[in-house]
């Protein structure tokens, strides 16, 4: 698969088929992803792979806590701003409302919205769940490195004909995760990743989020007029 195709076809899949994935395929994806750049080649990532009974045991424990004690659990880092503002608030709302609309969930149906959110902790039925962590003693640059590693996982999965969903939702339940995987005390749980074969019939997988055009987020200086006119065809 050409890298452009992998990038353009990558999306957050929220329902997977019950088809198993062999260990060697997961190891291949991780080996490819590990070619991600990192400052001074520190390679700050740690990955815990779960499938079968091990994955089910984790999901069961998190779901029990998420439905009874969610207010007692918090991520060890801040993902989103404390106060939303434009244009980010509008993009967030468009994404969330778009998903619920695709699923036929009304905006005021809080119970249905919550049930959809809890599907995170099933890894959206994916056969493989990855948990990604980072040594808390490192600094901001290592978060940048980790982001490139995570993106590589998502793209390497496409190269194997698979799909993914990166899930920050798992970070809130790091205490539960520590009961199931050898997550070091020095590590912060950053996210989970669902990995599997896309259910192409699921409506939630048909939603495509928009992207801003290049002219909205990039500026160019120093190009000659002829170079600017030679744009890539759409």
HUDADA-V999720 format. One record per residue. N is the residue number from 1. PSI is psi in whole degrees, 0 to 359 (* if undefined). Layout:
{{N & PSI} {N & PSI}}
This chain:
{{1 & 128} {2 & 145} {3 & 324} {4 & 320} {5 & 318} {6 & 316} {7 & 314} {8 & 333} {9 & 352} {10 & 137} {11 & 169} {12 & 107} {13 & 131} {14 & 16} {15 & 127} {16 & 158} {17 & 152} {18 & 57} {19 & 127} {20 & 159} {21 & 126} {22 & 153} {23 & 321} {24 & 331} {25 & 317} {26 & 317} {27 & 322} {28 & 314} {29 & 317} {30 & 324} {31 & 319} {32 & 315} {33 & 329} {34 & 353} {35 & 4} {36 & 145} {37 & 151} {38 & 146} {39 & 124} {40 & 23} {41 & 38} {42 & 338} {43 & 70} {44 & 3} {45 & 149} {46 & 141} {47 & 134} {48 & 122} {49 & 128} {50 & 143} {51 & 171} {52 & 221} {53 & 325} {54 & 317} {55 & 318} {56 & 321} {57 & 317} {58 & 312} {59 & 317} {60 & 315} {61 & 316} {62 & 318} {63 & 322} {64 & 315} {65 & 319} {66 & 334} {67 & 352} {68 & 333} {69 & 31} {70 & 327} {71 & 346} {72 & 359} {73 & 138} {74 & 149} {75 & 159} {76 & 10} {77 & 162} {78 & 120} {79 & 311} {80 & 162} {81 & 152} {82 & 324} {83 & 118} {84 & 151} {85 & 164} {86 & 149} {87 & 2} {88 & 325} {89 & 315} {90 & 320} {91 & 319} {92 & 314} {93 & 319} {94 & 321} {95 & 311} {96 & 313} {97 & 324} {98 & 319} {99 & 312} {100 & 323} {101 & 318} {102 & 324} {103 & 357} {104 & 27} {105 & 122} {106 & 150} {107 & 330} {108 & 5} {109 & 80} {110 & 327} {111 & 315} {112 & 322} {113 & 320} {114 & 320} {115 & 321} {116 & 320} {117 & 321} {118 & 341} {119 & 341} {120 & 319} {121 & 7} {122 & 5} {123 & 32} {124 & 35} {125 & 11} {126 & 145} {127 & 340} {128 & 134} {129 & 133} {130 & 140} {131 & 124} {132 & 128} {133 & 166} {134 & 139} {135 & 121} {136 & 345} {137 & 350} {138 & 179} {139 & 189} {140 & 322} {141 & 326} {142 & 333} {143 & 322} {144 & 315} {145 & 317} {146 & 322} {147 & 320} {148 & 324} {149 & 315} {150 & 315} {151 & 321} {152 & 322} {153 & 314} {154 & 321} {155 & 322} {156 & 326} {157 & 319} {158 & 324} {159 & 338} {160 & 11} {161 & 17} {162 & 170} {163 & 169} {164 & 170} {165 & 117} {166 & 132} {167 & 99} {168 & 343} {169 & 330} {170 & 336} {171 & 332} {172 & 339} {173 & 40} {174 & 329} {175 & 322} {176 & 318} {177 & 322} {178 & 340} {179 & 344} {180 & 335} {181 & 156} {182 & 66} {183 & 116} {184 & 150} {185 & 332} {186 & 355} {187 & 144} {188 & 131} {189 & 118} {190 & 315} {191 & 171} {192 & 165} {193 & 123} {194 & 137} {195 & 126} {196 & 197} {197 & 128} {198 & 137} {199 & 102} {200 & 349} {201 & 348} {202 & 128} {203 & 325} {204 & 340} {205 & 357} {206 & 349} {207 & 134} {208 & 119} {209 & 150} {210 & 164} {211 & 145} {212 & 143} {213 & 155} {214 & 321} {215 & 342} {216 & 341} {217 & 3} {218 & 147} {219 & 150} {220 & 133} {221 & 146} {222 & 356} {223 & 146} {224 & 157} {225 & 321} {226 & 322} {227 & 322} {228 & 331} {229 & 334} {230 & 70} {231 & 152} {232 & 134} {233 & 148} {234 & *}}
